[in-house]
Structure formats: C-alpha cells, structure tokens
C-alpha cells in the first residue's frame, strides 16, 4: 500500500482540500507541500497547533491525515454527519459535510457500497480542525473497512512514520539510493506529495473499468499540480460524465486520487 519515498514525499496519499472544505487561506497554499500522514486518534489530539492554524506532529508539519477507528455514535444533521470514532488510543469526532447532489453515506441506496453503521470500522481521510477549543477531523472521504487486516496495517504504518520522525530512518536506509531509502527514505518529510518516487501503485483487483480509465487518463496526461477537471477527463478518455463521476468516486475511496481546486478536479497520488 504505502511506501516511503525520497524527495520529501511517499506513496499512497496526498489530499489537497477542495470545494466547500477549503479554508480561506487554502488558495495560497503550495500543492507540493501537501502531505498525507497515517495517525492514531491520540496523535491527532496531541498534535501541536501553530499560530497560522497549521498543525505539527513530532516536529513535522501535517496537512492531511488518514486514520482508522470504530464508529461509536452517528449524529446526522442537515448539513453534516458527525461520527464519534474510537481506535483504542482515544475518541474523536469526525465530521463529513453533506453534498446535496450526492447520496448520503448513511443512505444505503447504492447497494454496491457498504453502509456506515454503529460499531463498524472505517477509514477516514481528512484534515485536523479546531473549533471552540474542540478538536475534530473534517473528512473528505470515509469508507467502511472490508479487510480487518487493514486495521493492524494502519497501526503499524503510523508507528513506522512516528519512529522515523522521533528516531530517524533505520540503518538500512542510510545508504544513498539503496533499497532501504526506497522503503523508508525521504530527505526530511514523510508524507504524501507530488514529488514522490515517480512510479504509480497498481490498482487492486476488482477495480472497475471506469475507475481504471480515469486513472490512466490522469496518469498519462500532461497537467499542472491542479490536475484535471471532470470535463477534461471525459474528453481525453472519451467517457461520459456519469462514468467519470463513478470512476473518480471509486478512486477517491481507494486513496488513489485527490481533489485539488474544487470537488470536480482531481490529481493522481504519486507513489
């Protein structure tokens, strides 16, 4: 899944917030500095907030995070759904804003997607928020866990990244250009950005044809850090808009692409 690469980025993530979830200062942010870090809930609660409202953990700036937890409570309101998650290290609220044009994650109308229910385990991609001295995560994507091995993997992944920042890279990664550097490397920042190793992880078995086509268009098309808009992808891939929408939703849930300037513009995650 995730491999830690050189040039300040690793593979597997790199979300840049788009649409209604952008902060007012988000437009001036440099895309190359965006990172995605696997964390536990305790790490989220312990993260240090900077004067510019950014957060840091283990002395390193973090922007986007991913975590896994068990749903203890679900509160549905007109504009958002709030999930209370517990991962064994602490509890935390995760808020997901409701898109009026998209089905609710609690809907169950689409039988092909598992429904989020109490006591289920979910993976969250999002950003740490602090409002009225209460910390929560603003979620871009929440999906139920299908393979429980993913829970153990995530905790190990979060531990590896934490040890990298607190104790430095393992001895095997000390040599320049060695295999250890590919496994744990990176000059300073372990995170997911757009300057990773330059290779892309293969899509998992069972990925739909629409998702594979969207992925190929994004991977092979010349583009800026802003990625490609939905209409551009449809034109380049000779796809209809519904097909692009379905494929992109699947890739977002897999953590293969991320939104950039708005909710209909995506870029591929370097791995």
Residue pairs with C-beta under 8 A, 6 or more apart in sequence:
1 12
1 153
1 157
1 201
2 10
2 11
2 12
2 13
2 38
2 157
2 271
3 10
3 11
3 12
3 182
3 183
3 197
3 271
4 10
4 11
4 160
4 161
4 164
4 182
4 183
4 184
4 185
4 186
4 190
5 11
5 182
5 185
5 186
5 196
5 197
5 270
5 271
6 181
6 182
6 185
6 186
6 187
6 197
7 186
7 187
7 195
7 196
7 197
8 186
8 187
8 188
8 189
8 191
8 193
8 195
9 35
9 186
9 189
9 191
9 192
9 193
9 194
9 195
9 196
9 197
9 270
10 186
10 190
10 191
10 192
10 196
10 271
11 192
11 196
11 197
11 199
11 201
11 269
11 270
11 271
12 36
12 192
12 201
12 255
12 269
12 271
13 35
13 36
13 64
13 66
13 125
13 191
13 192
13 255
13 258
13 269
14 34
14 35
14 36
14 64
14 191
14 192
14 193
14 194
14 258
14 267
14 269
14 270
15 34
15 36
15 64
15 125
15 126
15 127
15 140
15 192
15 258
15 259
16 29
16 31
16 34
16 64
16 258
16 259
16 260
16 267
17 23
17 26
17 64
17 127
17 140
17 259
18 259
18 260
18 261
18 262
18 263
18 265
19 259
19 262
19 263
20 97
20 263
21 97
21 127
21 138
21 140
23 53
25 52
25 53
31 193
31 194
31 225
31 226
31 260
32 193
32 194
32 195
32 225
33 61
33 63
33 193
34 63
34 64
34 191
34 192
34 193
34 194
35 61
35 62
35 63
35 64
35 189
35 190
35 191
35 192
35 193
36 63
36 64
36 65
36 66
36 125
36 191
36 192
36 269
37 57
37 62
37 64
37 65
37 66
37 161
37 190
37 191
37 192
38 65
38 66
38 67
38 154
38 157
38 158
38 161
39 57
39 62
39 65
39 66
39 67
39 158
40 67
40 87
40 89
40 90
40 155
40 158
41 67
41 69
41 85
41 86
41 87
41 89
41 90
41 91
41 92
42 89
42 90
43 57
43 89
43 158
43 162
44 65
44 67
44 90
44 92
44 128
44 135
44 137
45 90
45 92
45 135
46 57
47 55
47 56
47 57
47 62
47 128
48 55
48 56
48 57
49 55
49 130
50 56
50 61
53 130
54 61
54 62
54 63
55 61
55 62
55 128
56 62
57 165
58 162
58 165
58 166
59 165
60 165
60 188
60 189
60 190
60 191
61 189
62 128
62 191
63 127
63 191
64 125
64 126
64 127
64 140
64 192
64 258
65 125
65 126
65 127
65 128
65 137
66 123
66 124
66 125
66 126
66 154
66 255
67 85
67 87
67 92
67 123
67 124
67 137
67 154
68 87
68 121
68 122
68 123
68 124
68 145
68 150
68 151
68 154
68 155
69 85
69 86
69 87
69 92
69 94
69 121
69 122
69 124
70 85
70 86
70 87
70 119
70 120
70 121
70 122
71 83
71 84
71 85
71 116
71 117
71 118
71 119
71 120
71 121
71 122
72 84
72 85
72 86
72 91
72 118
72 119
73 83
73 84
73 118
74 81
74 82
74 83
74 84
74 106
74 116
74 117
74 118
75 81
75 82
75 83
75 84
76 82
76 104
76 106
78 98
79 97
79 98
80 95
80 96
80 97
80 98
81 95
81 96
81 98
81 104
81 105
81 106
82 93
82 94
82 95
82 136
83 93
83 94
83 95
83 96
83 116
83 122
83 142
84 91
84 92
84 93
84 94
85 91
85 92
85 93
85 94
85 122
85 124
92 135
92 136
92 137
93 134
93 136
93 137
94 124
94 126
94 136
94 137
94 139
94 142
95 129
95 136
95 137
95 138
95 139
96 105
96 138
96 139
96 142
97 138
98 104
99 263
103 109
103 110
105 115
105 116
105 142
106 115
106 116
107 115
108 115
114 143
114 144
114 146
115 144
116 122
116 142
116 144
120 144
120 145
121 144
121 145
121 148
121 151
122 142
122 143
122 144
122 145
123 142
123 143
123 145
123 150
123 154
124 137
124 139
124 141
124 142
125 139
125 140
125 141
125 142
125 255
126 137
126 138
126 139
126 140
126 141
127 137
127 138
127 140
128 135
128 137
129 135
129 136
129 137
129 138
130 136
140 252
140 258
140 259
141 252
141 253
141 255
143 253
145 151
160 184
161 190
164 184
164 186
164 190
165 190
169 180
169 181
169 184
169 185
169 186
170 180
170 184
171 180
172 178
172 179
172 180
172 183
172 184
173 180
173 181
173 183
173 184
173 185
174 180
175 181
182 197
192 269
192 270
193 270
194 225
194 267
194 270
195 270
196 270
196 271
197 270
197 271
198 270
199 271
200 219
200 268
200 270
200 271
201 256
201 271
203 211
203 212
203 215
203 254
203 256
204 254
207 215
207 250
207 254
208 246
208 247
208 250
210 239
210 243
210 244
210 246
210 247
210 250
211 246
211 247
211 248
211 250
211 251
211 254
212 247
213 237
213 239
213 243
213 247
214 233
214 237
214 239
214 244
214 247
214 248
214 251
214 257
214 266
215 247
215 251
215 256
215 257
215 268
216 237
217 228
217 233
217 236
217 237
218 227
218 228
218 233
218 257
218 266
218 267
218 268
219 268
221 228
221 232
221 236
223 267
225 260
225 267
226 260
226 261
226 265
226 267
227 257
227 260
227 265
227 266
227 267
227 268
228 236
228 265
228 266
228 267
229 264
229 265
230 241
230 244
230 245
230 248
230 264
230 265
230 266
231 241
233 239
233 244
233 248
233 266
234 240
234 241
234 243
234 244
237 244
239 247
248 257
248 266
251 257
251 266
252 258
252 259
252 266
255 269
256 268
256 269
257 266
257 267
257 268
257 269
258 266
258 267
258 269
259 265
259 266
260 266
260 267
